[in-house]
Amino acid sequence: MTMKIEADSPDQYFQRVPQERQEAMTRLRTTLLEQLPSGFEETMSYGMVGYVVPHKTYPAGYHCDPKLPLPFISLASQKNFVALYHMGLYSDPEMLVWLQNSWDTNLFGKLDMGKSCIRFKKMDRIPFEMLGQLASKMSPQDWIKRYETQFVKRK
């Protein structure tokens, strides 16, 4: 079950995050904005804060709905955790291995993740510096190339 935050903008989303998650979510946002390579844009995407490749850079948009920009990373405050969704982890085995090898269970606890989702239940155990490094590893152009080879159906 998710906890949906109704918001029309990223600023509004972060204002509506539960108080006990405000500091961690704001720090995640700042980390991503500082570390993502130039060319990604912050927007609302699927009810979450998304960091996307805009249509001006990738006019084809997202194959599931071409009216939407190409998603890359999203942040959400869910019912029982904060989630960071990173599409590069789903599509790039080397990036996933880097994350797994960089994860310090003594500092951050067990890595709790799905295919592209990293879940954080304890706000004081979020590896901000490592997530910043992760965000910096793929430019919009790198992501477009990987996306087209992994996800776009070839004719």
C-alpha positions as CSV (number, residue, x, y, z in Angstrom):
1,M,0.0,0.0,0.0
2,T,1.4,3.4,-0.9
3,M,0.9,6.8,0.7
4,K,0.0,9.1,-2.1
5,I,1.1,12.7,-1.7
6,E,-1.0,15.0,-3.9
7,A,1.2,17.6,-5.4
8,D,1.5,19.7,-8.6
9,S,5.2,20.5,-8.3
10,P,8.3,19.0,-6.6
11,D,8.3,22.0,-4.1
12,Q,4.7,21.2,-3.1
13,Y,5.5,17.5,-2.8
14,F,8.4,18.1,-0.5
15,Q,6.3,20.5,1.6
16,R,3.7,17.7,2.1
17,V,6.2,14.9,3.1
18,P,5.5,13.8,6.6
19,Q,7.5,15.8,9.2
20,E,9.6,12.8,10.3
21,R,10.9,12.4,6.7
22,Q,11.3,16.1,5.8
23,E,15.0,16.3,6.6
24,A,16.0,13.0,4.8
25,M,13.8,13.7,1.7
26,T,15.1,17.3,1.4
27,R,18.7,16.0,1.7
28,L,18.0,13.3,-0.9
29,R,16.6,16.0,-3.2
30,T,19.6,18.3,-2.7
31,T,22.0,15.4,-3.2
32,L,20.4,14.5,-6.5
33,L,20.2,18.0,-7.8
34,E,23.9,18.6,-7.0
35,Q,25.2,15.2,-8.4
36,L,23.0,14.5,-11.4
37,P,24.8,15.3,-14.7
38,S,23.6,18.4,-16.5
39,G,20.5,17.8,-18.7
40,F,18.2,16.0,-16.3
41,E,15.2,18.0,-15.1
42,E,13.2,17.8,-11.9
43,T,9.5,17.3,-12.4
44,M,6.5,15.4,-11.1
45,S,6.3,12.0,-12.6
46,Y,3.8,9.3,-11.8
47,G,2.9,11.0,-8.5
48,M,6.5,11.2,-7.4
49,V,9.3,13.6,-7.8
50,G,11.1,12.6,-11.0
51,Y,14.5,13.4,-12.6
52,V,13.9,12.9,-16.3
53,V,15.4,13.5,-19.7
54,P,13.1,16.2,-21.1
55,H,11.4,16.1,-24.5
56,K,13.8,18.9,-25.7
57,T,16.6,16.4,-25.3
58,Y,14.7,13.2,-26.1
59,P,11.6,14.0,-28.2
60,A,10.4,10.4,-28.4
61,G,9.6,10.4,-24.6
62,Y,8.8,7.4,-22.6
63,H,7.7,4.4,-24.6
64,C,4.9,3.6,-22.2
65,D,3.5,7.1,-22.7
66,P,5.4,9.2,-25.3
67,K,3.7,12.4,-23.9
68,L,5.8,11.9,-20.8
69,P,9.6,12.7,-20.6
70,L,12.0,9.8,-20.2
71,P,12.2,8.9,-16.5
72,F,15.5,8.2,-14.9
73,I,15.3,8.6,-11.1
74,S,12.3,9.1,-8.9
75,L,11.8,9.8,-5.2
76,A,8.7,9.0,-3.2
77,S,7.6,8.9,0.4
78,Q,5.7,5.6,0.6
79,K,3.6,4.4,3.5
80,N,6.4,2.4,5.3
81,F,9.6,3.7,3.6
82,V,11.2,6.3,1.4
83,A,11.9,5.0,-2.1
84,L,14.5,5.9,-4.6
85,Y,13.8,4.4,-8.0
86,H,16.8,4.4,-10.3
87,M,16.1,3.0,-13.8
88,G,19.9,2.6,-14.5
89,L,20.0,-0.1,-11.8
90,Y,17.4,-2.1,-13.7
91,S,19.2,-1.8,-17.0
92,D,22.9,-1.7,-16.2
93,P,24.3,-4.8,-14.4
94,E,27.6,-3.1,-13.7
95,M,25.9,-0.2,-11.9
96,L,23.9,-2.6,-9.8
97,V,27.1,-4.5,-8.9
98,W,28.7,-1.2,-8.0
99,L,25.8,-0.4,-5.6
100,Q,25.9,-3.8,-4.0
101,N,29.6,-3.7,-3.5
102,S,29.5,-0.2,-2.2
103,W,26.8,-0.9,0.3
104,D,28.0,-1.1,3.9
105,T,25.6,-3.2,5.9
106,N,27.2,-2.1,9.2
107,L,26.4,1.6,8.4
108,F,23.2,1.3,6.4
109,G,21.6,-2.1,7.3
110,K,20.7,-4.7,4.8
111,L,20.2,-3.5,1.2
112,D,16.4,-3.5,0.7
113,M,15.6,-3.2,-3.0
114,G,13.5,-4.4,-5.9
115,K,14.6,-4.2,-9.6
116,S,15.0,-0.4,-9.6
117,C,13.8,0.6,-6.2
118,I,15.9,1.1,-3.1
119,R,13.8,1.3,0.1
120,F,14.8,3.2,3.2
121,K,12.9,2.5,6.4
122,K,15.3,4.3,8.8
123,M,15.9,7.9,7.8
124,D,19.2,8.0,9.7
125,R,20.6,5.1,7.6
126,I,20.4,6.6,4.2
127,P,23.8,6.6,2.3
128,F,23.5,10.1,0.9
129,E,27.1,10.4,-0.4
130,M,26.9,7.0,-2.1
131,L,23.5,7.8,-3.7
132,G,25.1,11.0,-5.0
133,Q,27.9,9.0,-6.6
134,L,25.3,6.6,-8.1
135,A,23.3,9.5,-9.5
136,S,26.4,11.0,-11.1
137,K,27.4,7.8,-13.0
138,M,25.1,8.2,-16.0
139,S,24.5,11.3,-18.2
140,P,21.2,11.9,-20.1
141,Q,23.0,10.8,-23.3
142,D,24.3,7.6,-21.6
143,W,20.8,6.9,-20.3
144,I,19.1,7.4,-23.7
145,K,21.6,5.0,-25.3
146,R,21.0,2.3,-22.7
147,Y,17.3,2.9,-22.7
148,E,17.1,2.5,-26.5
149,T,19.1,-0.7,-26.4
150,Q,17.2,-2.2,-23.4
151,F,13.7,-1.0,-23.5
152,V,12.6,0.4,-26.9
153,K,11.2,-2.4,-29.0
154,R,13.1,-2.8,-32.2
155,K,11.1,-3.0,-35.5
